[in-house]
Amino acid sequence: MENRQKRLVIRISKGRLSFATADGSDVLYEDYALNSSISMAANLREALRTLPLLNDDFERVLVMVDTPTLMVPTNNFVEEEREALYHHAFTGDEQQLVMHTVLPDLNAVVLFAVQKDMRSVIANNFSNVRYTAAVAPVWRHLHQRSYTGQHQKLYGYFHDRRMEVFSYQQNRFKFCNSFMVNNPNDALYYLLAVWKQLAMEAEHDELHLVGDINERDQLLEEAQKFVKRVFYINPSGEFNRAPVTQIKDMPYDMMTLFIKGR
């Protein structure tokens, strides 16, 4: 297979910069060791200069961006208003470009932001670039998964010291929010608060947790004191032992992207 057919995925979060390349069924992954004394854009520029993984010419580039998200119902979305809407919800940083990802299965559009200097570095090095909210593949996949069984499901996706909490009702979000979590007690507090808000049943409804969970066993044990049906989603079992699930430290959202294709 020629290099021009390869795809590059760049994942950017507040304190992490990751790269993965796909050539057919082969996926190579690397976390870049950040230099905390320079900006994320400067780190990206240095990674592009020094990482052997990035030496190829890539026909397609997808940038997964992990910044605060704002959910808008599809019927209410006006592209020309997205920046004003996003900056009204998240104030304090105007050096951002607001982008969006359409979630047609969920009748929603998610807004997110990219630093302007980061966008410039990417534009100067690649053509045919597409941006998406990093958590979007997880939302899509778990939405399809939510149709199995008869009981309501609440999901907690842990990544980058945050927890995305969401639940579905048919083809839309019933709840969707993000919380900073530093320990299992914080996570359990938010999960149970949402559980109560949604009037879910402790005996029959289900709590599903996935991702990079700090002190996972403790959180599962504590959650089971309040909710009978608590599950940890193991990527290897979830995706039938797909090779990409064996890649050390790859975020679950990136795994899901490669396996599910979006």
Beta strands, then each sheet from edge to edge (+ up, - down):
strand 1: 7-13
strand 2: 16-23
strand 3: 26-32
strand 4: 60-65
strand 5: 70-73
strand 6: 96-103
strand 7: 108-115
strand 8: 129-133
strand 9: 153-159
strand 10: 162-168
strand 11: 173-180
strand 12: 206-211
strand 13: 229-232
sheet 1: 3+ 2- 1+ 4+ 8+
sheet 2: 5+ 7- 6+
sheet 3: 11+ 10- 9+ 12+ 13+
end
